[in-house]
């Protein structure tokens, strides 16, 4: 079966924004206008098609990035609607990794909000070209020009307005297209489906000329040929010249075209679809994807977006479907894949059979026989594949760059109510951990509890909710706990000999370790500096294993050890009594003793928090933050609101959302994300260590 749409007419786009900017509402409109849905679902009714999870409908927020395919004119548009809440940042990260372009949505009232900055930075990391859409122009307080300047100032974007609004708030009637210099007025009765072009209203002519001039200046800067033409005579720049220059600048991520509208009132959505197909890149417009040869990881190869190249794809999401089992979403970078054939997972070194290939529409799907370069699809039958794995042709094995995910910072304990629930809990947790790389499961042998770790309170709350409703698990859930860490401030060298003589064969392992602090966030590095074979080579992995075992269990208070360099510099062995186990035990004990000599300290996650509040509540909010060991970094004004930036320890922020509501009569909003690990103050660290000792005794 030949491909349905030629590659130049494929667009893989994501929709990204701060929470409540209207991402899902906009996606619902896109599906309506492209004929994918016959009636518009609303987020506030819990009827949005893309928010199909029960937890999403209850809370009116997006949790998982849903993937859908629609057609506009003769283009195929694959859309991924990503969450705006910071706890689900993994969903944004993995979606951006596989997209070719994005629509960044900004609320015309709120403008650039904290999470807008986070997702913008993530998109810059992957060099994703963007179009900005200023939504909610019908809302009280909407200000297009203020948001336009904050996109430039706060995000450092080279924003180029392609439209300006006609009116705002209740009087938002339509848009002025600055390329065509025409006004588009939307008809309210037809849900904005009907609109007509007319001459620019007289009171908007000067404003339109001013912003067209800004647009033309920014566009011609991108091409020397146009700059010469412009300097000669500005009017000689044609619509085609402008459109081509803006497309080239957008694809190269040098400019960000800005459009506006109201998704809820159906105004400006069709023009946005036109802009997506015209300005955002097809897979052909982007450089070939870089991969490493499996046999020679130092050697790079490139896979061009062509059906004739060897098959290469990246799995970017795993989802558990109640009817079909495990679904793996993947982006095809090169080649083609047919249902019923085999594919090689080069990350896991496993050959997997593709049962079915599906084209997704939110949580509905249609089967496809073959999927081609540039497509996004889902497969059934990939038992061993997880997020970030490379799928490729076995005869041409390569590894694509994996997706990096942040480490979880908060944990809760969960205990099944009965033995029968234990199996259900295990199955449910396996499936959820497979879906979400920022969610990890551990087991505390001392308390006989399962420990769930995630990115924040809401993240863990949703996990527990899904366990109860999807997997029917009855369990007792403990209070949230902070993921503390241990590290050292000094260096030392320690010598330890593990020597035991029991009847028959003894145990002998002797190591000399040099340990030193690594840079914050650098993790653990083990170095073997043994010269002359004082420890045989086969025992070296056992030494590293012993060190890692001690680090996992913690030394000071039982929390995992991070950011430490360990160098094995000397030791000795016994011809008969030495074994891997003896060296492992020697390394564990040696590391513990060395660690306690190096000024050990506890670390805690420090969160970056941004609060938006009316001025009258600033005093009480700042006072409360300081009482929580917070540090205020700055207070800015925006419209009639104050924006407080601060850093606070996560341990002090449990239940903060309800405190903030009562402090501000429900009028302040906050967004918080993990910033870095910092040292715990001495008195608090001592109390934590004492509490941990009591816990162990009990």
Secondary structure, DSSP 8 states (H G I E B T S, - for coil): ---SS-GGGEEEEEEEESTTSSHHHHHHHHHHHTTS-SS---TTTT--SS--SHHHHHHTS--S-EEEEEEETTEEEEEEE---SGGGHHHHHHHHHH-SEEEEEEETTTBS-HHHHHHHHHHHHTT-EEEEEEE-TTSTT--HHHHHHHHHHHH---EEESEEEES-GGG--EEEETTTTEEEEE-GGGTTS-EEEE---GGGHHHHHHHHHHHHHHHHTT-HHHHHHHHH-GGG--HHHHHHHHHHHHHTTS-EEEEE-BTTTTBSHHHHHHHHHHHS--GGGS--EEEEESS-TT-EEEE-S-TTS--EEEEEEEEEETTTEEEEEEEEEESEEETTSEEEETTTTEEEE--EEEEEETTEEEEESEEETT-EEEEE--SS--TT-EEE-GGG-EEE---------EEEEEEESSHHHHHHHHHHHHHHHHH-TT-EEEEETTTTEEEEEESSHHHHHHHHHHHHHTS---EEE---EE--EEEESS-EEEEEEEEE--SSS-EEEEEEEEEEE--TT--EEEEE---TTSS-GGGHHHHHHHHHHHHHH-SSSSS-B-SEEEEEEEEE--TTTB-HHHHHHHHHHHHHHHHHHS-EEEEEEEEEEEEEEEGGGHHHHHHHHHHTT-EEEEEEEETTEEEEEEEEEGGG-TTHHHHHHHHTTT--EEEEEEEEEEE--HHHHHHHHHHHHHHHH-
